[in-house]
Amino acid sequence: MIRLLQLEWLKNLSYKPFKIFSVIYFTVLIALLFIGLVDFSIGNFTINLKEQGIYNFPQIWNFTTWIVGLFKIFLGCIIIFSICQEFTNRMFKQNTIDGLSRKEFIFSKLLTILIFTTFSTLFVLFVSLYLGYNYSEKTSFNLVTQEIYFIPNYFIKLFTFFTLLMFLSIVLRKSMFVFLGIFALWFLEQVFNVLEMKVFYSNYPNISNQELVEKVQNEFMWSKFLPLESTSGLIPNPMMRLQIAEMLGGKFSFQYPTFNLVASLLWTTLFILASYWILKKRDW
Amino acid sequence: MEKVLIVKNLTKKFKRVAVNQISFEVQKGNVYGLLGPNGSGKSTTFGMLLSTINPTSGEWYWFGEKGTTPKTLKKIGAIIEQPNFYPYLSAEKNLKIVAKIKGIPYSRIDEVLTLVGLLERKKDAFKTYSLGMKQRLAIASAMINNPQVLILDEPTNGLDPEGIIQIRELIAQIAQKGTTIIVASHLLDEIEKVCSHVIVLKNGNALYCGSVEGMTSSMGYFELKCENNDALINALQTMNLFKKIHIQNEVVIATIENDIAAAELNKKLAQSGIYLSMLQKKKESLESQFLELVKKQ
């Protein structure tokens, strides 16, 4: 395992996209997490996210993981580029000939993904703790730990997403196609979602919007278990938790997304196995 | 003789049959040429033996063990089609990666770089190298584990004459140490200069596997010249030693049927009053032998 880590280290350390995207990612991350300290003016209306309570325990976990989660694609780019270049430079073939097995190849890429995910998760954890203890209205131990499960959820969300990128990179082998592939997948999921909603609506012709939202939340729907949707469900959009939303009558209800968790874990297993299978079956 | 590689009925079908039921053996310490025109299945065969291509059927044994495992590959050095390295990394870092994969200490890196004369350029990125240097780095990389078998697929492809000579000398140097080498090429004179054995492929079929000398039954031919070529031809015809006698550019060429030493022939001709101004016994070039073999099928 140490050997595979050293191998990935050698491959990535001098790789330009690796340096560029790492710098961008962590710069953006820091900027975003401290966004609450800045006043925004929309017309003559000023919003300060800190005053909206984003740094308050326990919802700070929801806010930080959700915001940072939006920018996972920057780390994803490193994974896409570094895996695709193995194929465009024919290095997978050369590595194989030199004596690296398919299993070791997949495993070394998973190690990289694991390190990125762990690093990003720890980063979010520590920055959230720092921000929370500095700016939260209350910092009792109970409140701090109440929704800390967003951190492991964030870890799984990232890991699943990155294994999806690994899978697409191995299938498509060109980074441009991988980006198109991700977009196509997202698009198809949306279409599927809309279609399923339409069918769902037709079952309840006379129902208020509020009730409908609640029904949709609790109902079993296939589109909730597609790869992108199931990972995004791990960390719901926290904007309804802003104080301004509460004042406007928004109601935030949230149950721990066990189904999404199971779905994500199944997807990531599937992506890893399918990646291995493709490496094995294809002629290089 | 120890057999390094045994191939039995190896077959690969893509949309068409690329390699058809080929069988051959490679003995330790020899230099083998894998001959064949473009598209005859050389690279596909190597691909299967190096585990990058899944065979349709057939089997093979490396060092007596069935198939190709990562462990086997660590005893082999191979260059396929073109030198593959991470373009953004230096030669040294690229070789570190190979050393890591093969489980070889880094101390070997400088040794193999010295062998191919690239030691001074080791800190430069691979993409700044000329084609000849890339090819030499590929050989260095293949040599890093002191392989028992070296596989070279078109090692002189795209090189200038100087580069070709450098690579050829390198191959000869490595062969002297007793390393088994299998080299594929469609440049026959190239193979002729380095190989003791050949495997001939055509349209995915193995036509021949054995020593270069045994490739055809031909014993060679004489090139002769004297004042009166007609008298010479007459004298040769009466000897019943030659299957074909003809003149080419004022030189009489007599293809041998029953072997005779050059000195013996000279003596016989002198006895019949013909004094030669030129006498040479020659073997057919690999090229003509190869063409003969390929034509026959």
Interface residues (C-beta under 8 A of the other chain):
Chain A: R3 Q6 L7 L10 K11 S14 Y15 K16 Q85 N89 R90 M91 K93 Q94 N95 T96 I97 D98 G99 L100 S101 E104 K281 D283 W284
Chain B: F14 G47 L50 S51 T52 I53 N54 P70 K71 L73 K74 A78 I80 Q82 N84 F85 Y86 P87 Y88 L89 K93 K96 I97 V98 K100 I101 K102 G103 S141
